[in-house]
Amino acid sequence: MFRAIVFAAVLAGVAAGLFATAVQSARVIPLIQEAETYEQASGSGHHEADGHAEGEGWAPEGWLERTTFTVITNVLAAVAFALLLAAAFALRGGVDWYVGVLWGLGGYAAFVLAPALGLPPEVPGAATADLAPRQLWWSGTALATGLGLASIFLFRRPVTVALGVFLVVLPHLIGAPQPADHHGLAPADLAHAYVVATLVSEFLFWVVLGGLTGFFFARLAAAPQRAPA
């Protein structure tokens, strides 16, 4: 079973990571590049909420370098998420590509959609609150949403459904950390287009990742294991 988990995660993660890079290259990355022109034209680094400018950090040079690092990042993230999905499939059983897609939608809700309600994807030069509180809220939101969805859809008892709804709503009742000034360097319509493009690309990524992980895991788990010599 461990072999099925690892191999399914690697196969699905590599394929989904490459797919995500292709989708991002169509819309997300061009929007990032456009936003970077406003950041460069400002003559300063990224501005934090307190008004102090950060020093200019590392940025990829040229299409090849940007694409290479995007592929590496997407594949590593996809394999990590696929490992979580495959481990859940091993515990639950009865998995195929369709069930994998449903779990992928759950991953999208927990790791993308719910956090984006409070902390939407940000273009370069966007005004943000301090990093540590944002990371803490994002992590708590993803965890609470994941546990909430599991309570609602896996256990399906009145008390667990009520608990699940509470967990899903709780992070938004607390509220995400927000900057004192929401003004960013990029135009508002560009920032909005980036949010939409990112959410759409992430949706497609999670559907593909879930479906492929379910497909590969079902095939590998059902394959006869070779006896040791």
Salt bridges, closest charged atoms under 4 A:
GLU36 OE1 - ARG66 NH2 2.95
GLU48 OE2 - HIS46 NE2 3.92
GLU122 OE1 - ARG134 NH1 3.47
